[in-house]
Amino acid sequence: MKPKQQRQQEHSSDNNNTGNQDKKESEQPKAPSPLRPRKHKDAADRTQADSPNPNQKKQKKPSGESSFRVPKSNSRAREIVQAWVQRALDMGVQNLVKEFQMLAKWIPDNMTCDEFLKNREFNRYQDVPCQDDRRIVLNWPGVDNDYIHANFVATPNSDKRFICTQGPLEGTQFAFWIMVVQEEVESIIMLCNTMECGKIKCHQYYPLEKNTSRVFGEGDSAIMVTTIDIKNLSAEDPFVRVSRFIVHWKNRSGENQSRMISHYQWENWPDRGVPPTNLTAVNVLSHVRGSTKPILVHCSAGIGRTGTIVAIAYVQEKMQAGLNCMDMNDLLKELRSQRPYSIQNEYQYIYVHRVLLAYFLERYADRHSSCLQGENSEKYKKWVEDYKLLTST
């Protein structure tokens, strides 16, 4: 008998009897006042990017980073950056919050989710649909189910630049690794912890300890994953754990195959919230930017934190290509047309802007000094203060 994916089902609330406690990642938030403060963090969590100062020393680029830069010779790209920055400053945090709220429930027209409905036991959350369009279709010897809750997301660099997926269930770990091997993934970005607020958000789908292995599947269909190295991303980003895996499997001809995969786990990004203000998102993306294969990104539901970091990369690639990305509401629609409900709330939407503003106006302030001329310097200071009030980071 051919092995099938183990059948397991979770609901978005994890327990329908838990009332209003520990709200699920997939819920839509109540419409807040534009500057509703969130839970405060310790001052120690704040970084250089929290207090903009046009005269401060720019932040250093981490070693090993493959920079996203807009060359001085690329006048079109520089114009795009300036227009994007100006719009963000002119709108301010309050109006950007309102902009997101107008699109909070936007989904593509004529979206179908037939396979999602047929495979409920393989979905972590029953209220986070996986649309049929651009879904990953599994094709693996010995496995007769082709479904996994995952979609391709195109960017200017590639039609299959990202795979956005849910955190694996216990019964979908094998399907997850089939997808990794089948789509020739070289980099995995994990934006959650396995346990958050006392609830399982993602099954432990890889070996945690160095020089240990796990096998998924059976017989000639099996996939073995071995962890060969573990380290922090950098001194600047010690809360990003980088693991190196070697993955072994047999192809359809029975020949042994293997591949090296890099795994980046961002451990301090809260569910439905935003992490401390720094450039970790840019730094992580810099380490995977050179890949020509699909970059796999997941959190728990695969839409909130996942959609946020993919949106940052999306804006970067559009800027480098000299493509208009000033209207972020349109970009949100582009992203959601491929992975519905990406970016779950206004905090994540504003965080995309915060990271990119910090990148251009702080890390590379010397290159984009014209963006802070005149009244823009005061606009940026107010923008940052309003962001801190909204998110308490």
C-alpha positions as YAML, in Angstrom:
chain: A
units: angstrom
residues:
- id: 1
  name: MET
  ca: [0.00, 0.00, 0.00]
- id: 2
  name: LYS
  ca: [1.32, 3.44, -0.87]
- id: 3
  name: PRO
  ca: [2.05, 5.64, 2.12]
- id: 4
  name: LYS
  ca: [-0.22, 8.63, 2.51]
- id: 5
  name: GLN
  ca: [0.20, 11.82, 4.44]
- id: 6
  name: GLN
  ca: [-0.78, 11.25, 8.05]
- id: 7
  name: ARG
  ca: [-4.16, 12.87, 8.56]
- id: 8
  name: GLN
  ca: [-4.36, 15.54, 11.20]
- id: 9
  name: GLN
  ca: [-6.55, 18.59, 11.65]
- id: 10
  name: GLU
  ca: [-6.17, 21.79, 13.62]
- id: 11
  name: HIS
  ca: [-8.52, 24.72, 13.95]
- id: 12
  name: SER
  ca: [-7.33, 28.29, 13.92]
- id: 13
  name: SER
  ca: [-8.32, 28.77, 17.53]
- id: 14
  name: ASP
  ca: [-6.58, 25.49, 18.49]
- id: 15
  name: ASN
  ca: [-9.45, 24.91, 20.89]
- id: 16
  name: ASN
  ca: [-12.91, 26.23, 20.19]
- id: 17
  name: ASN
  ca: [-13.62, 26.40, 23.92]
- id: 18
  name: THR
  ca: [-10.87, 28.85, 24.74]
- id: 19
  name: GLY
  ca: [-13.13, 31.85, 24.32]
- id: 20
  name: ASN
  ca: [-11.38, 35.08, 23.52]
- id: 21
  name: GLN
  ca: [-8.02, 34.13, 24.99]
- id: 22
  name: ASP
  ca: [-4.92, 33.79, 22.78]
- id: 23
  name: LYS
  ca: [-6.48, 35.08, 19.60]
- id: 24
  name: LYS
  ca: [-5.58, 33.04, 16.56]
- id: 25
  name: GLU
  ca: [-3.12, 34.20, 13.97]
- id: 26
  name: SER
  ca: [-5.73, 34.01, 11.25]
- id: 27
  name: GLU
  ca: [-8.38, 36.27, 12.82]
- id: 28
  name: GLN
  ca: [-8.98, 39.69, 11.38]
- id: 29
  name: PRO
  ca: [-8.32, 42.33, 14.06]
- id: 30
  name: LYS
  ca: [-10.92, 44.76, 15.30]
- id: 31
  name: ALA
  ca: [-10.58, 48.12, 13.61]
- id: 32
  name: PRO
  ca: [-8.38, 50.11, 15.99]
- id: 33
  name: SER
  ca: [-8.02, 53.80, 16.46]
- id: 34
  name: PRO
  ca: [-5.18, 54.77, 14.10]
- id: 35
  name: LEU
  ca: [-2.64, 55.13, 16.88]
- id: 36
  name: ARG
  ca: [-3.83, 52.54, 19.37]
- id: 37
  name: PRO
  ca: [-0.79, 51.61, 21.47]
- id: 38
  name: ARG
  ca: [0.23, 48.00, 21.86]
- id: 39
  name: LYS
  ca: [1.90, 46.21, 24.75]
- id: 40
  name: HIS
  ca: [5.14, 47.96, 25.71]
- id: 41
  name: LYS
  ca: [8.58, 46.47, 25.33]
- id: 42
  name: ASP
  ca: [11.65, 47.13, 27.43]
- id: 43
  name: ALA
  ca: [13.81, 50.03, 26.37]
- id: 44
  name: ALA
  ca: [16.65, 47.55, 25.96]
- id: 45
  name: ASP
  ca: [14.89, 46.12, 22.92]
- id: 46
  name: ARG
  ca: [15.06, 49.44, 21.09]
- id: 47
  name: THR
  ca: [17.71, 50.00, 18.47]
- id: 48
  name: GLN
  ca: [19.42, 52.76, 16.59]
- id: 49
  name: ALA
  ca: [16.54, 52.84, 14.14]
- id: 50
  name: ASP
  ca: [14.09, 53.91, 16.87]
- id: 51
  name: SER
  ca: [15.40, 57.47, 17.09]
- id: 52
  name: PRO
  ca: [16.09, 58.93, 13.66]
- id: 53
  name: ASN
  ca: [18.93, 61.41, 13.46]
- id: 54
  name: PRO
  ca: [20.10, 62.53, 10.03]
- id: 55
  name: ASN
  ca: [23.56, 63.23, 11.49]
- id: 56
  name: GLN
  ca: [24.05, 59.89, 13.22]
- id: 57
  name: LYS
  ca: [26.58, 57.34, 12.05]
- id: 58
  name: LYS
  ca: [24.94, 54.96, 9.60]
- id: 59
  name: GLN
  ca: [24.32, 51.37, 10.67]
- id: 60
  name: LYS
  ca: [26.88, 48.82, 9.57]
- id: 61
  name: LYS
  ca: [26.03, 46.17, 7.03]
- id: 62
  name: PRO
  ca: [26.37, 42.66, 8.54]
- id: 63
  name: SER
  ca: [29.16, 40.48, 7.20]
- id: 64
  name: GLY
  ca: [28.01, 38.02, 4.55]
- id: 65
  name: GLU
  ca: [25.15, 40.24, 3.41]
- id: 66
  name: SER
  ca: [24.39, 40.50, -0.29]
- id: 67
  name: SER
  ca: [23.27, 44.11, -0.38]
- id: 68
  name: PHE
  ca: [20.06, 45.46, -1.79]
- id: 69
  name: ARG
  ca: [21.26, 48.74, -3.23]
- id: 70
  name: VAL
  ca: [20.04, 51.32, -5.69]
- id: 71
  name: PRO
  ca: [23.10, 52.29, -7.79]
- id: 72
  name: LYS
  ca: [23.75, 56.00, -8.22]
- id: 73
  name: SER
  ca: [23.88, 55.38, -11.96]
- id: 74
  name: ASN
  ca: [20.32, 54.01, -11.96]
- id: 75
  name: SER
  ca: [18.45, 57.30, -12.00]
- id: 76
  name: ARG
  ca: [15.07, 55.65, -12.59]
- id: 77
  name: ALA
  ca: [15.44, 53.41, -9.53]
- id: 78
  name: ARG
  ca: [16.55, 56.36, -7.39]
- id: 79
  name: GLU
  ca: [13.49, 58.31, -8.51]
- id: 80
  name: ILE
  ca: [11.31, 55.36, -7.50]
- id: 81
  name: VAL
  ca: [12.91, 55.28, -4.04]
- id: 82
  name: GLN
  ca: [12.46, 59.01, -3.55]
- id: 83
  name: ALA
  ca: [8.82, 58.87, -4.63]
- id: 84
  name: TRP
  ca: [8.14, 55.92, -2.32]
- id: 85
  name: VAL
  ca: [9.79, 57.62, 0.66]
- id: 86
  name: GLN
  ca: [7.95, 60.88, -0.01]
- id: 87
  name: ARG
  ca: [4.58, 59.14, -0.14]
- id: 88
  name: ALA
  ca: [5.24, 57.32, 3.14]
- id: 89
  name: LEU
  ca: [6.26, 60.55, 4.87]
- id: 90
  name: ASP
  ca: [3.39, 62.58, 3.40]
- id: 91
  name: MET
  ca: [0.75, 60.03, 4.35]
- id: 92
  name: GLY
  ca: [2.07, 59.46, 7.84]
- id: 93
  name: VAL
  ca: [1.29, 56.53, 10.08]
- id: 94
  name: GLN
  ca: [-2.36, 57.41, 10.67]
- id: 95
  name: ASN
  ca: [-3.29, 57.53, 6.99]
- id: 96
  name: LEU
  ca: [-1.33, 54.38, 6.20]
- id: 97
  name: VAL
  ca: [-3.29, 52.59, 8.93]
- id: 98
  name: LYS
  ca: [-6.52, 53.79, 7.34]
- id: 99
  name: GLU
  ca: [-5.26, 52.69, 3.93]
- id: 100
  name: PHE
  ca: [-4.73, 49.15, 5.20]
- id: 101
  name: GLN
  ca: [-8.09, 49.04, 6.97]
- id: 102
  name: MET
  ca: [-9.84, 49.77, 3.68]
- id: 103
  name: LEU
  ca: [-8.22, 46.61, 2.24]
- id: 104
  name: ALA
  ca: [-8.19, 44.46, 5.37]
- id: 105
  name: LYS
  ca: [-10.56, 41.86, 3.92]
- id: 106
  name: TRP
  ca: [-9.63, 42.21, 0.25]
- id: 107
  name: ILE
  ca: [-9.34, 38.95, -1.70]
- id: 108
  name: PRO
  ca: [-8.94, 38.37, -5.45]
- id: 109
  name: ASP
  ca: [-12.05, 38.14, -7.60]
- id: 110
  name: ASN
  ca: [-13.19, 34.65, -8.55]
- id: 111
  name: MET
  ca: [-10.86, 32.99, -6.04]
- id: 112
  name: THR
  ca: [-11.43, 29.24, -5.76]
- id: 113
  name: CYS
  ca: [-10.25, 26.99, -2.93]
- id: 114
  name: ASP
  ca: [-11.50, 23.57, -4.03]
- id: 115
  name: GLU
  ca: [-8.40, 21.63, -2.98]
- id: 116
  name: PHE
  ca: [-8.30, 23.41, 0.36]
- id: 117
  name: LEU
  ca: [-11.86, 22.27, 1.05]
- id: 118
  name: LYS
  ca: [-11.13, 18.69, -0.07]
- id: 119
  name: ASN
  ca: [-8.12, 18.43, 2.24]
- id: 120
  name: ARG
  ca: [-9.27, 20.04, 5.48]
- id: 121
  name: GLU
  ca: [-7.23, 17.63, 7.60]
- id: 122
  name: PHE
  ca: [-4.03, 19.00, 6.06]
- id: 123
  name: ASN
  ca: [-4.84, 22.63, 6.87]
- id: 124
  name: ARG
  ca: [-3.59, 24.16, 10.10]
- id: 125
  name: TYR
  ca: [-6.36, 26.77, 10.19]
- id: 126
  name: GLN
  ca: [-9.77, 26.23, 8.67]
- id: 127
  name: ASP
  ca: [-10.34, 29.96, 8.14]
- id: 128
  name: VAL
  ca: [-7.10, 30.57, 6.20]
- id: 129
  name: PRO
  ca: [-7.85, 29.33, 2.68]
- id: 130
  name: CYS
  ca: [-5.27, 28.18, 0.17]
- id: 131
  name: GLN
  ca: [-6.41, 29.29, -3.26]
- id: 132
  name: ASP
  ca: [-6.17, 26.88, -6.18]
- id: 133
  name: ASP
  ca: [-4.37, 29.40, -8.38]
- id: 134
  name: ARG
  ca: [-0.58, 29.14, -7.97]
- id: 135
  name: ARG
  ca: [-0.78, 26.36, -5.39]
- id: 136
  name: ILE
  ca: [2.13, 23.93, -5.22]
- id: 137
  name: VAL
  ca: [1.10, 20.54, -6.63]
- id: 138
  name: LEU
  ca: [3.10, 17.66, -5.15]
- id: 139
  name: ASN
  ca: [4.30, 14.84, -7.38]
- id: 140
  name: TRP
  ca: [6.27, 12.23, -5.46]
- id: 141
  name: PRO
  ca: [6.64, 8.48, -5.96]
- id: 142
  name: GLY
  ca: [4.66, 6.47, -3.45]
- id: 143
  name: VAL
  ca: [2.48, 9.42, -2.37]
- id: 144
  name: ASP
  ca: [-0.99, 9.73, -3.84]
- id: 145
  name: ASN
  ca: [-2.03, 13.10, -2.41]
- id: 146
  name: ASP
  ca: [-0.75, 16.19, -4.21]
- id: 147
  name: TYR
  ca: [-1.98, 18.82, -1.73]
- id: 148
  name: ILE
  ca: [-0.07, 21.16, 0.56]
- id: 149
  name: HIS
  ca: [-1.17, 24.56, 1.88]
- id: 150
  name: ALA
  ca: [1.33, 26.61, -0.14]
- id: 151
  name: ASN
  ca: [1.39, 29.10, -3.03]
- id: 152
  name: PHE
  ca: [4.00, 30.53, -5.34]
- id: 153
  name: VAL
  ca: [4.47, 34.30, -5.21]
- id: 154
  name: ALA
  ca: [6.01, 36.08, -8.19]
- id: 155
  name: THR
  ca: [8.23, 39.16, -8.00]
- id: 156
  name: PRO
  ca: [10.16, 41.05, -10.71]
- id: 157
  name: ASN
  ca: [13.04, 38.61, -10.24]
- id: 158
  name: SER
  ca: [11.13, 35.38, -10.86]
- id: 159
  name: ASP
  ca: [7.67, 33.97, -11.47]
- id: 160
  name: LYS
  ca: [8.33, 31.54, -8.61]
- id: 161
  name: ARG
  ca: [10.41, 33.77, -6.36]
- id: 162
  name: PHE
  ca: [8.77, 32.73, -3.09]
- id: 163
  name: ILE
  ca: [6.78, 29.82, -1.70]
- id: 164
  name: CYS
  ca: [4.49, 31.00, 1.09]
- id: 165
  name: THR
  ca: [3.24, 28.15, 3.25]
- id: 166
  name: GLN
  ca: [1.80, 27.30, 6.64]
- id: 167
  name: GLY
  ca: [3.89, 25.87, 9.46]
- id: 168
  name: PRO
  ca: [3.88, 22.07, 9.05]
- id: 169
  name: LEU
  ca: [1.48, 19.94, 11.07]
- id: 170
  name: GLU
  ca: [2.72, 16.65, 12.48]
- id: 171
  name: GLY
  ca: [0.97, 14.92, 9.59]
- id: 172
  name: THR
  ca: [2.26, 17.23, 6.84]
- id: 173
  name: GLN
  ca: [6.00, 17.18, 7.60]
- id: 174
  name: PHE
  ca: [6.66, 14.68, 4.82]
- id: 175
  name: ALA
  ca: [4.64, 16.78, 2.36]
- id: 176
  name: PHE
  ca: [6.67, 19.83, 3.41]
- id: 177
  name: TRP
  ca: [9.98, 18.13, 2.64]
- id: 178
  name: ILE
  ca: [8.61, 16.74, -0.63]
- id: 179
  name: MET
  ca: [7.86, 20.33, -1.62]
- id: 180
  name: VAL
  ca: [11.35, 21.47, -0.60]
- id: 181
  name: VAL
  ca: [13.02, 18.77, -2.70]
- id: 182
  name: GLN
  ca: [10.61, 18.94, -5.64]
- id: 183
  name: GLU
  ca: [10.87, 22.72, -6.01]
- id: 184
  name: GLU
  ca: [14.66, 22.70, -5.48]
- id: 185
  name: VAL
  ca: [14.45, 25.04, -2.48]
- id: 186
  name: GLU
  ca: [17.83, 26.22, -1.18]
- id: 187
  name: SER
  ca: [16.66, 28.57, 1.59]
- id: 188
  name: ILE
  ca: [13.90, 28.34, 4.22]
- id: 189
  name: ILE
  ca: [12.82, 31.34, 6.33]
- id: 190
  name: MET
  ca: [10.90, 30.38, 9.48]
- id: 191
  name: LEU
  ca: [9.23, 33.36, 11.18]
- id: 192
  name: CYS
  ca: [7.70, 31.66, 14.21]
- id: 193
  name: ASN
  ca: [8.48, 29.41, 17.15]
- id: 194
  name: THR
  ca: [6.97, 25.96, 17.47]
- id: 195
  name: MET
  ca: [5.22, 27.09, 20.68]
- id: 196
  name: GLU
  ca: [3.82, 30.59, 21.20]
- id: 197
  name: CYS
  ca: [1.62, 31.72, 24.09]
- id: 198
  name: GLY
  ca: [1.31, 28.10, 25.19]
- id: 199
  name: LYS
  ca: [-0.04, 26.93, 21.83]
- id: 200
  name: ILE
  ca: [1.52, 24.84, 19.06]
- id: 201
  name: LYS
  ca: [2.13, 27.10, 16.08]
- id: 202
  name: CYS
  ca: [4.33, 24.80, 14.02]
- id: 203
  name: HIS
  ca: [5.47, 21.21, 14.39]
- id: 204
  name: GLN
  ca: [9.18, 20.61, 14.92]
- id: 205
  name: TYR
  ca: [9.87, 19.48, 11.37]
- id: 206
  name: TYR
  ca: [13.68, 19.31, 11.38]
- id: 207
  name: PRO
  ca: [16.38, 17.96, 13.73]
- id: 208
  name: LEU
  ca: [17.28, 20.58, 16.34]
- id: 209
  name: GLU
  ca: [20.69, 19.29, 17.35]
- id: 210
  name: LYS
  ca: [23.85, 19.34, 15.27]
- id: 211
  name: ASN
  ca: [24.83, 16.01, 13.68]
- id: 212
  name: THR
  ca: [21.37, 14.50, 14.19]
- id: 213
  name: SER
  ca: [18.98, 13.27, 11.50]
- id: 214
  name: ARG
  ca: [15.29, 12.64, 10.92]
- id: 215
  name: VAL
  ca: [13.62, 10.52, 8.25]
- id: 216
  name: PHE
  ca: [10.27, 11.43, 6.70]
- id: 217
  name: GLY
  ca: [8.29, 8.89, 4.70]
- id: 218
  name: GLU
  ca: [9.15, 5.24, 4.09]
- id: 219
  name: GLY
  ca: [11.21, 3.08, 1.77]
- id: 220
  name: ASP
  ca: [12.42, 4.54, -1.51]
- id: 221
  name: SER
  ca: [10.07, 7.52, -1.05]
- id: 222
  name: ALA
  ca: [11.75, 8.62, 2.18]
- id: 223
  name: ILE
  ca: [13.60, 11.89, 2.70]
- id: 224
  name: MET
  ca: [16.34, 12.19, 5.34]
- id: 225
  name: VAL
  ca: [17.28, 15.56, 6.85]
- id: 226
  name: THR
  ca: [20.53, 16.01, 8.80]
- id: 227
  name: THR
  ca: [21.53, 19.18, 10.66]
- id: 228
  name: ILE
  ca: [25.23, 19.81, 10.09]
- id: 229
  name: ASP
  ca: [25.71, 23.32, 11.48]
- id: 230
  name: ILE
  ca: [23.94, 25.82, 13.77]
- id: 231
  name: LYS
  ca: [24.89, 29.45, 14.41]
- id: 232
  name: ASN
  ca: [23.45, 32.94, 14.87]
- id: 233
  name: LEU
  ca: [22.95, 35.09, 11.80]
- id: 234
  name: SER
  ca: [25.25, 37.82, 13.12]
- id: 235
  name: ALA
  ca: [26.15, 39.82, 16.22]
- id: 236
  name: GLU
  ca: [23.53, 42.32, 15.08]
- id: 237
  name: ASP
  ca: [20.85, 39.62, 14.77]
- id: 238
  name: PRO
  ca: [21.54, 37.00, 17.48]
- id: 239
  name: PHE
  ca: [17.86, 36.01, 17.61]
- id: 240
  name: VAL
  ca: [17.99, 34.60, 14.07]
- id: 241
  name: ARG
  ca: [19.14, 30.98, 14.27]
- id: 242
  name: VAL
  ca: [20.78, 29.71, 11.09]
- id: 243
  name: SER
  ca: [20.91, 25.95, 10.53]
- id: 244
  name: ARG
  ca: [22.49, 24.09, 7.65]
- id: 245
  name: PHE
  ca: [20.84, 20.88, 6.51]
- id: 246
  name: ILE
  ca: [21.91, 18.20, 4.12]
- id: 247
  name: VAL
  ca: [18.89, 16.47, 2.60]
- id: 248
  name: HIS
  ca: [19.09, 12.97, 1.08]
- id: 249
  name: TRP
  ca: [16.53, 11.19, -1.11]
- id: 250
  name: LYS
  ca: [16.28, 8.84, -4.09]
- id: 251
  name: ASN
  ca: [15.12, 9.99, -7.49]
- id: 252
  name: ARG
  ca: [12.67, 8.03, -9.63]
- id: 253
  name: SER
  ca: [15.53, 5.98, -11.04]
- id: 254
  name: GLY
  ca: [16.58, 4.92, -7.55]
- id: 255
  name: GLU
  ca: [19.74, 7.06, -7.57]
- id: 256
  name: ASN
  ca: [20.84, 8.76, -4.36]
- id: 257
  name: GLN
  ca: [20.49, 12.54, -4.39]
- id: 258
  name: SER
  ca: [21.43, 15.24, -1.88]
- id: 259
  name: ARG
  ca: [21.23, 19.00, -1.42]
- id: 260
  name: MET
  ca: [22.42, 21.59, 1.08]
- id: 261
  name: ILE
  ca: [19.72, 23.85, 2.52]
- id: 262
  name: SER
  ca: [20.02, 26.93, 4.72]
- id: 263
  name: HIS
  ca: [17.33, 27.48, 7.35]
- id: 264
  name: TYR
  ca: [16.78, 30.86, 9.03]
- id: 265
  name: GLN
  ca: [14.55, 30.91, 12.12]
- id: 266
  name: TRP
  ca: [13.61, 34.38, 13.37]
- id: 267
  name: GLU
  ca: [12.78, 33.71, 17.02]
- id: 268
  name: ASN
  ca: [11.52, 37.05, 18.40]
- id: 269
  name: TRP
  ca: [8.81, 38.09, 15.95]
- id: 270
  name: PRO
  ca: [5.52, 37.92, 17.91]
- id: 271
  name: ASP
  ca: [2.37, 36.37, 16.47]
- id: 272
  name: ARG
  ca: [0.17, 39.04, 14.84]
- id: 273
  name: GLY
  ca: [2.66, 41.71, 15.87]
- id: 274
  name: VAL
  ca: [5.95, 43.24, 14.81]
- id: 275
  name: PRO
  ca: [9.49, 42.67, 16.08]
- id: 276
  name: PRO
  ca: [11.73, 45.39, 17.52]
- id: 277
  name: THR
  ca: [12.60, 48.07, 15.02]
- id: 278
  name: ASN
  ca: [15.85, 47.18, 13.32]
- id: 279
  name: LEU
  ca: [16.93, 45.90, 9.93]
- id: 280
  name: THR
  ca: [16.74, 42.17, 10.61]
- id: 281
  name: ALA
  ca: [14.26, 41.67, 7.77]
- id: 282
  name: VAL
  ca: [16.65, 43.29, 5.30]
- id: 283
  name: ASN
  ca: [19.58, 41.31, 6.70]
- id: 284
  name: VAL
  ca: [17.79, 37.96, 6.41]
- id: 285
  name: LEU
  ca: [16.63, 38.72, 2.88]
- id: 286
  name: SER
  ca: [20.18, 39.71, 1.96]
- id: 287
  name: HIS
  ca: [21.37, 36.19, 2.78]
- id: 288
  name: VAL
  ca: [18.83, 34.53, 0.47]
- id: 289
  name: ARG
  ca: [18.67, 37.13, -2.30]
- id: 290
  name: GLY
  ca: [21.22, 35.35, -4.47]
- id: 291
  name: SER
  ca: [19.17, 32.16, -4.77]
- id: 292
  name: THR
  ca: [17.72, 31.45, -8.20]
- id: 293
  name: LYS
  ca: [15.37, 28.82, -6.74]
- id: 294
  name: PRO
  ca: [12.11, 29.48, -4.88]
- id: 295
  name: ILE
  ca: [12.69, 30.87, -1.38]
- id: 296
  name: LEU
  ca: [10.38, 29.13, 1.09]
- id: 297
  name: VAL
  ca: [8.86, 31.34, 3.81]
- id: 298
  name: HIS
  ca: [6.50, 30.26, 6.58]
- id: 299
  name: CYS
  ca: [5.16, 31.32, 9.94]
- id: 300
  name: SER
  ca: [2.17, 29.55, 11.47]
- id: 301
  name: ALA
  ca: [-0.66, 30.33, 9.04]
- id: 302
  name: GLY
  ca: [1.74, 31.46, 6.32]
- id: 303
  name: ILE
  ca: [0.09, 34.83, 5.68]
- id: 304
  name: GLY
  ca: [0.87, 37.36, 8.44]
- id: 305
  name: ARG
  ca: [4.56, 37.42, 9.24]
- id: 306
  name: THR
  ca: [5.20, 35.54, 5.99]
- id: 307
  name: GLY
  ca: [3.38, 38.11, 3.88]
- id: 308
  name: THR
  ca: [5.15, 40.94, 5.68]
- id: 309
  name: ILE
  ca: [8.71, 39.87, 4.88]
- id: 310
  name: VAL
  ca: [7.76, 38.89, 1.32]
- id: 311
  name: ALA
  ca: [6.25, 42.37, 0.87]
- id: 312
  name: ILE
  ca: [9.56, 43.96, 1.91]
- id: 313
  name: ALA
  ca: [11.40, 41.87, -0.69]
- id: 314
  name: TYR
  ca: [8.70, 42.67, -3.26]
- id: 315
  name: VAL
  ca: [9.21, 46.43, -2.80]
- id: 316
  name: GLN
  ca: [12.99, 46.06, -2.96]
- id: 317
  name: GLU
  ca: [12.89, 44.13, -6.21]
- id: 318
  name: LYS
  ca: [10.46, 46.56, -7.81]
- id: 319
  name: MET
  ca: [12.70, 49.47, -6.87]
- id: 320
  name: GLN
  ca: [15.80, 47.80, -8.29]
- id: 321
  name: ALA
  ca: [13.92, 47.04, -11.50]
- id: 322
  name: GLY
  ca: [12.77, 50.66, -11.78]
- id: 323
  name: LEU
  ca: [9.11, 49.66, -11.47]
- id: 324
  name: ASN
  ca: [6.56, 51.87, -9.78]
- id: 325
  name: CYS
  ca: [5.76, 50.70, -6.26]
- id: 326
  name: MET
  ca: [4.68, 54.00, -4.72]
- id: 327
  name: ASP
  ca: [1.09, 52.89, -4.18]
- id: 328
  name: MET
  ca: [1.50, 50.26, -1.49]
- id: 329
  name: ASN
  ca: [-2.20, 49.47, -1.50]
- id: 330
  name: ASP
  ca: [-1.81, 48.18, -5.06]
- id: 331
  name: LEU
  ca: [1.23, 46.14, -4.07]
- id: 332
  name: LEU
  ca: [-0.79, 44.58, -1.24]
- id: 333
  name: LYS
  ca: [-3.39, 43.51, -3.78]
- id: 334
  name: GLU
  ca: [-0.68, 42.05, -6.03]
- id: 335
  name: LEU
  ca: [0.61, 40.00, -3.12]
- id: 336
  name: ARG
  ca: [-2.82, 38.88, -1.95]
- id: 337
  name: SER
  ca: [-3.83, 37.89, -5.47]
- id: 338
  name: GLN
  ca: [-1.18, 35.17, -5.15]
- id: 339
  name: ARG
  ca: [-1.34, 34.35, -1.42]
- id: 340
  name: PRO
  ca: [-4.73, 35.54, -0.07]
- id: 341
  name: TYR
  ca: [-4.84, 37.41, 3.26]
- id: 342
  name: SER
  ca: [-1.10, 38.13, 3.21]
- id: 343
  name: ILE
  ca: [-0.25, 40.82, 5.80]
- id: 344
  name: GLN
  ca: [-2.91, 40.32, 8.43]
- id: 345
  name: ASN
  ca: [-3.11, 43.64, 10.22]
- id: 346
  name: GLU
  ca: [-2.18, 47.30, 10.18]
- id: 347
  name: TYR
  ca: [0.86, 46.77, 12.42]
- id: 348
  name: GLN
  ca: [2.49, 44.49, 9.87]
- id: 349
  name: TYR
  ca: [1.58, 46.85, 7.02]
- id: 350
  name: ILE
  ca: [3.19, 49.80, 8.81]
- id: 351
  name: TYR
  ca: [6.20, 47.64, 9.72]
- id: 352
  name: VAL
  ca: [6.96, 47.14, 6.01]
- id: 353
  name: HIS
  ca: [7.20, 50.93, 5.68]
- id: 354
  name: ARG
  ca: [9.21, 51.28, 8.90]
- id: 355
  name: VAL
  ca: [11.88, 48.82, 7.80]
- id: 356
  name: LEU
  ca: [12.33, 50.39, 4.38]
- id: 357
  name: LEU
  ca: [12.39, 53.93, 5.75]
- id: 358
  name: ALA
  ca: [15.06, 52.89, 8.26]
- id: 359
  name: TYR
  ca: [17.04, 51.26, 5.47]
- id: 360
  name: PHE
  ca: [17.02, 54.27, 3.16]
- id: 361
  name: LEU
  ca: [17.08, 57.12, 5.68]
- id: 362
  name: GLU
  ca: [19.35, 55.60, 8.33]
- id: 363
  name: ARG
  ca: [21.56, 52.80, 7.05]
- id: 364
  name: TYR
  ca: [22.17, 54.59, 3.74]
- id: 365
  name: ALA
  ca: [21.35, 58.14, 4.80]
- id: 366
  name: ASP
  ca: [24.30, 59.51, 2.84]
- id: 367
  name: ARG
  ca: [22.92, 58.10, -0.42]
- id: 368
  name: HIS
  ca: [19.39, 59.34, 0.16]
- id: 369
  name: SER
  ca: [20.07, 62.57, 2.02]
- id: 370
  name: SER
  ca: [17.87, 64.48, -0.43]
- id: 371
  name: CYS
  ca: [14.86, 62.60, 0.99]
- id: 372
  name: LEU
  ca: [15.30, 64.39, 4.32]
- id: 373
  name: GLN
  ca: [15.67, 67.92, 3.03]
- id: 374
  name: GLY
  ca: [13.37, 70.71, 4.14]
- id: 375
  name: GLU
  ca: [10.35, 69.70, 6.17]
- id: 376
  name: ASN
  ca: [10.91, 65.99, 5.50]
- id: 377
  name: SER
  ca: [13.34, 65.73, 8.42]
- id: 378
  name: GLU
  ca: [10.60, 66.73, 10.86]
- id: 379
  name: LYS
  ca: [8.07, 64.57, 9.03]
- id: 380
  name: TYR
  ca: [10.30, 61.55, 9.53]
- id: 381
  name: LYS
  ca: [10.77, 62.25, 13.24]
- id: 382
  name: LYS
  ca: [7.00, 62.47, 13.68]
- id: 383
  name: TRP
  ca: [6.51, 59.34, 11.57]
- id: 384
  name: VAL
  ca: [8.81, 57.36, 13.85]
- id: 385
  name: GLU
  ca: [7.19, 58.71, 17.02]
- id: 386
  name: ASP
  ca: [3.74, 57.78, 15.70]
- id: 387
  name: TYR
  ca: [5.01, 54.31, 14.79]
- id: 388
  name: LYS
  ca: [6.37, 53.81, 18.30]
- id: 389
  name: LEU
  ca: [3.03, 54.93, 19.74]
- id: 390
  name: LEU
  ca: [1.15, 52.49, 17.49]
- id: 391
  name: THR
  ca: [3.36, 49.46, 18.09]
- id: 392
  name: SER
  ca: [5.17, 50.28, 21.37]
- id: 393
  name: THR
  ca: [8.46, 48.99, 19.99]
...
